[in-house]
């Protein structure tokens, strides 16, 4: 069975509504998607780091409970695990405050086995962080040489706006390695001061990869791909409890679709058909809609059960 390997941060999300805490769930951008894929029965592994404390222990046990291989989690013996405070507004969108105490970040892990057409998910600040860049880039290069598909979610927060210039080289290297890139309107406003998908694709993305998915909250998903393909996918209006994991689970559903419909790296390099894009993005939107219905950061377990492949 094809594997999905995620590399990214772990964090405990403490969620507030009307300034009152309403839940605490393990999270992290790629982490949330990997948990969903585990719940859907996909063979998953997660590469990350955490502290040697109750939060770190909970994160590792949470991975295992959801069928995710946690052997590549680096535990720092003298650090506290990261925590984020997520404040939901009237639309149930979140504003974040992050707390991190990893003074000796080094990300020391053994590479998991990677085979042709396995999928590597990466993104967020973790994918450009200069402190761990050599290890992250080294693994991405290894996975690419082994024939894996690399799916990159830019996911660049406004809290790192001041670092854009310093991190641009790492961002461009990620775009160059990626087979498929997804980014949100917020990401590109922070990075480039642009919000038009055609302008972003033409000036920032197409030189590196021809496969670009642009999301913008409740507005339609925009696709730009090989051969001048341009498509728009309306977002079905869904009652929301929390949108915290919406983008992360769009990624998970997309990757799930690649596996469900047998799409290989060779297919991607040749250029997907409009029908293939339609099927895979439909899965992405279904995963994203499900996660918005609860306080959790990942799809619910019953939905995951319904998505298990034979």
C-alpha positions as CSV (number, residue, x, y, z in Angstrom):
1,X,0.0,0.0,0.0
2,X,1.2,3.5,-0.8
3,X,2.3,5.6,2.2
4,X,1.8,9.2,3.1
5,X,4.7,10.8,5.1
6,X,4.1,14.1,6.8
7,X,6.8,16.4,8.1
8,X,5.8,19.4,10.3
9,X,5.3,20.9,13.7
10,X,3.3,19.5,16.6
11,X,1.4,21.8,19.0
12,X,-1.4,21.6,21.5
13,X,-4.2,23.9,20.3
14,X,-6.1,25.4,23.2
15,X,-9.3,26.8,21.6
16,X,-11.2,29.8,22.9
17,X,-14.7,31.1,22.1
18,X,-15.8,34.4,23.6
19,X,-12.5,34.4,25.5
20,X,-13.4,31.1,27.3
21,X,-11.5,27.9,26.6
22,X,-13.8,25.3,25.0
23,X,-11.3,22.6,24.1
24,X,-7.7,21.4,23.8
25,X,-6.6,19.2,20.9
26,X,-3.2,18.1,19.5
27,X,-2.5,19.9,16.2
28,X,-0.1,21.3,13.8
29,X,-0.7,22.1,10.1
30,X,0.6,18.9,8.5
31,X,-0.2,16.9,11.7
32,X,-4.0,17.6,11.3
33,X,-4.0,16.2,7.8
34,X,-2.0,13.2,8.7
35,X,-4.4,12.3,11.6
36,X,-7.3,12.5,9.1
37,X,-5.5,10.2,6.7
38,X,-4.8,7.8,9.5
39,X,-8.5,7.8,10.4
40,X,-9.3,7.0,6.7
41,X,-7.1,3.9,6.9
42,X,-4.2,5.3,4.9
43,X,-0.7,4.1,5.8
44,X,0.8,7.2,7.4
45,X,4.1,8.3,9.1
46,X,4.8,11.6,10.8
47,X,8.2,13.3,11.2
48,X,8.4,16.0,13.9
49,X,9.6,17.1,17.3
50,X,8.1,17.6,20.7
51,X,9.1,18.1,24.3
52,X,9.5,15.4,27.0
53,X,6.4,16.4,28.9
54,X,2.7,15.6,29.3
55,X,1.8,17.5,26.1
56,X,4.5,15.7,24.1
57,X,3.4,12.3,25.5
58,X,-0.2,13.1,24.6
59,X,0.8,14.1,21.0
60,X,2.7,10.9,20.4
61,X,-0.1,8.7,21.9
62,X,-2.7,10.6,19.8
63,X,-0.7,9.8,16.6
64,X,-0.6,6.1,17.5
65,X,-4.3,6.0,18.5
66,X,-5.1,7.2,15.0
67,X,-3.0,4.7,13.2
68,X,0.0,7.0,12.5
69,X,3.6,5.7,12.8
70,X,5.3,8.0,15.3
71,X,8.8,6.4,15.2
72,X,10.2,9.6,13.6
73,X,9.2,12.0,16.4
74,X,12.3,13.6,17.9
75,X,11.7,14.1,21.7
76,X,13.8,16.9,23.3
77,X,14.5,15.9,26.9
78,X,14.8,19.4,28.3
79,X,12.2,21.4,26.3
80,X,8.5,22.1,26.7
81,X,6.1,21.2,23.9
82,X,4.7,24.0,21.8
83,X,1.3,25.4,22.6
84,X,-1.0,27.7,20.6
85,X,-4.0,29.7,21.7
86,X,-6.7,29.8,19.0
87,X,-9.4,32.5,19.5
88,X,-12.5,31.8,17.4
89,X,-14.4,34.9,16.0
90,X,-18.1,35.2,15.1
91,X,-17.4,33.3,11.9
92,X,-15.5,30.6,13.8
93,X,-12.2,31.6,12.1
94,X,-9.2,31.6,14.4
95,X,-6.6,34.2,15.5
96,X,-3.5,32.5,17.0
97,X,-0.9,33.2,19.6
98,X,2.0,30.7,19.6
99,X,4.2,29.7,22.5
100,X,7.3,27.7,21.8
101,X,10.3,26.7,23.9
102,X,12.8,24.7,21.8
103,X,16.1,26.5,22.4
104,X,18.1,23.6,20.9
105,X,16.1,22.7,17.8
106,X,18.0,20.2,15.7
107,X,15.5,17.6,14.3
108,X,17.4,14.4,14.5
109,X,15.5,11.5,12.9
110,X,16.0,8.4,10.9
111,X,14.5,8.5,7.5
112,X,11.4,6.4,7.1
113,X,11.3,4.1,4.1
114,X,10.2,6.0,1.0
115,X,9.1,4.2,-2.2
116,X,8.0,5.4,-5.7
117,X,4.5,7.1,-5.6
118,X,4.5,7.5,-1.8
119,X,3.3,11.0,-1.0
120,X,5.2,13.5,1.2
121,X,3.2,16.4,2.7
122,X,5.1,19.4,4.0
123,X,4.4,23.1,4.6
124,X,3.9,26.0,7.0
125,X,6.8,27.8,8.8
126,X,8.3,24.4,9.6
127,X,9.2,23.9,5.9
128,X,11.2,27.2,5.7
129,X,12.5,27.5,9.3
130,X,16.3,28.1,8.9
131,X,17.1,26.3,12.1
132,X,16.0,22.9,10.8
133,X,16.3,23.7,7.1
134,X,19.2,21.3,6.4
135,X,17.3,18.3,7.8
136,X,14.0,19.2,6.2
137,X,15.5,19.9,2.7
138,X,17.7,16.8,3.0
139,X,14.7,14.6,3.6
140,X,12.6,16.2,0.8
141,X,15.5,15.7,-1.7
142,X,15.8,12.1,-0.6
143,X,12.1,11.5,-1.0
144,X,12.1,13.1,-4.4
145,X,15.0,10.9,-5.6
146,X,13.1,7.9,-4.4
147,X,10.2,8.7,-6.7
148,X,7.7,10.2,-4.1
149,X,5.1,12.8,-4.9
150,X,5.8,16.1,-2.9
151,X,2.7,18.1,-1.9
152,X,3.5,21.6,-0.5
153,X,1.1,23.7,1.4
154,X,2.6,27.2,1.7
155,X,0.6,28.1,4.8
156,X,2.7,31.2,5.7
157,X,1.3,33.1,8.7
158,X,1.2,36.9,9.2
159,X,3.1,36.4,12.5
160,X,6.3,35.7,10.3
161,X,5.8,38.6,8.0
162,X,9.0,40.3,9.1
163,X,11.0,37.2,8.1
164,X,9.8,36.9,4.4
165,X,13.0,38.3,2.9
166,X,15.2,36.1,5.0
167,X,13.3,33.0,4.1
168,X,12.6,33.5,0.4
169,X,15.4,31.2,-0.7
170,X,13.9,28.4,1.3
171,X,10.4,29.1,0.0
172,X,11.6,29.0,-3.7
173,X,13.5,25.8,-3.1
174,X,10.3,24.2,-1.7
175,X,8.4,25.4,-4.8
176,X,11.0,23.9,-7.0
177,X,10.9,20.5,-5.3
178,X,7.1,20.3,-5.1
179,X,5.0,18.4,-7.6
180,X,1.8,20.2,-6.4
181,X,1.5,23.5,-4.5
182,X,-1.5,24.8,-2.5
183,X,-1.7,28.2,-1.0
184,X,-4.3,30.5,0.4
185,X,-5.1,34.2,-0.4
186,X,-3.7,35.1,3.1
187,X,-0.4,33.3,2.4
188,X,0.3,35.2,-0.8
189,X,-0.8,38.6,0.6
190,X,1.8,38.1,3.4
191,X,4.5,36.8,1.1
192,X,4.1,38.9,-2.0
193,X,1.3,41.5,-1.3
194,X,-0.8,39.8,-4.0
195,X,-4.3,38.2,-3.9
196,X,-5.1,37.5,-7.6
197,X,-4.5,33.8,-8.4
198,X,-3.5,34.5,-12.1
199,X,-0.9,37.1,-11.1
200,X,0.5,34.8,-8.3
201,X,0.6,31.8,-10.7
202,X,2.2,33.8,-13.5
203,X,4.8,35.7,-11.4
204,X,5.6,33.4,-8.5
205,X,4.6,29.8,-9.1
206,X,4.5,28.6,-12.8
207,X,8.3,28.9,-13.2
208,X,8.7,26.2,-10.5
209,X,5.7,24.0,-10.8
210,X,2.7,24.0,-13.2
211,X,0.2,22.6,-10.7
212,X,-1.2,25.3,-8.4
213,X,-4.3,25.3,-6.1
214,X,-5.4,28.6,-4.7
215,X,-7.9,28.6,-1.8
216,X,-9.7,31.7,-0.4
217,X,-11.9,30.7,2.6
218,X,-15.5,30.5,1.5
219,X,-14.8,31.7,-2.0
220,X,-14.2,29.3,-4.9
221,X,-11.1,27.2,-5.2
222,X,-9.0,28.2,-8.1
223,X,-6.9,25.7,-10.1
224,X,-4.1,26.6,-12.5
225,X,-2.3,23.7,-14.2
226,X,-0.4,22.4,-17.3
227,X,-1.5,23.4,-20.8
228,X,-3.2,26.6,-19.6
229,X,-5.9,24.7,-17.6
230,X,-8.0,27.1,-15.5
231,X,-10.8,25.8,-13.3
232,X,-12.9,27.1,-10.5
233,X,-14.6,25.0,-7.8
234,X,-17.4,26.6,-5.8
235,X,-17.3,26.0,-2.0
236,X,-20.5,24.5,-0.7
237,X,-21.8,26.6,2.3
238,X,-21.4,24.5,5.4
239,X,-22.4,25.4,9.0
240,X,-19.2,25.7,10.9
241,X,-18.1,25.1,14.5
242,X,-14.4,25.8,13.8
243,X,-12.4,26.4,10.6
244,X,-9.1,25.7,12.2
245,X,-8.4,22.5,10.3
246,X,-10.1,23.4,7.0
247,X,-7.1,24.0,4.9
248,X,-5.1,21.2,6.5
249,X,-7.9,18.7,5.7
250,X,-8.3,20.1,2.2
251,X,-4.7,18.9,1.8
252,X,-5.5,15.5,3.4
253,X,-8.5,15.0,1.1
254,X,-6.5,15.9,-1.9
255,X,-3.8,13.4,-1.0
256,X,-6.4,10.8,-0.2
257,X,-7.8,11.4,-3.7
258,X,-4.5,10.8,-5.3
259,X,-4.3,7.4,-3.7
260,X,-8.0,6.5,-4.2
261,X,-7.9,7.2,-7.9
262,X,-4.4,5.6,-8.4
263,X,-2.7,8.8,-9.5
264,X,1.1,8.4,-9.7
265,X,4.0,10.8,-10.0
266,X,4.2,9.8,-13.7
267,X,0.6,10.9,-14.2
268,X,1.2,14.2,-12.4
269,X,4.3,14.9,-14.5
270,X,2.4,14.2,-17.7
271,X,-0.4,16.5,-16.6
272,X,-3.7,15.4,-14.9
273,X,-6.8,15.5,-17.0
274,X,-9.6,17.9,-16.0
275,X,-11.6,14.9,-14.8
276,X,-8.8,13.7,-12.5
277,X,-8.5,17.2,-11.0
278,X,-12.3,17.3,-10.5
279,X,-12.3,14.0,-8.6
280,X,-9.4,14.8,-6.4
281,X,-10.5,18.3,-5.5
282,X,-14.0,16.9,-4.7
283,X,-12.4,14.7,-2.1
284,X,-10.4,17.7,-0.7
285,X,-13.5,19.7,-0.4
286,X,-15.4,16.9,1.3
287,X,-12.6,16.4,3.9
288,X,-12.5,20.2,4.5
289,X,-16.3,20.5,5.0
290,X,-16.3,17.6,7.5
291,X,-13.7,19.1,9.8
292,X,-15.5,22.4,10.1
293,X,-18.4,20.7,11.8
294,X,-16.6,20.0,15.0
295,X,-14.0,21.4,17.4
296,X,-11.5,18.8,16.3
297,X,-8.7,19.6,13.9
298,X,-9.2,16.5,11.8
299,X,-12.1,14.6,10.2
300,X,-14.3,12.7,12.6
301,X,-13.8,9.0,13.1
302,X,-17.1,7.9,11.5
303,X,-16.3,9.9,8.3
304,X,-12.9,8.4,8.3
305,X,-14.4,4.9,8.5
306,X,-16.6,5.7,5.6
307,X,-13.6,6.6,3.5
308,X,-11.5,3.5,4.1
309,X,-10.4,1.9,0.9
310,X,-10.8,-1.8,0.2
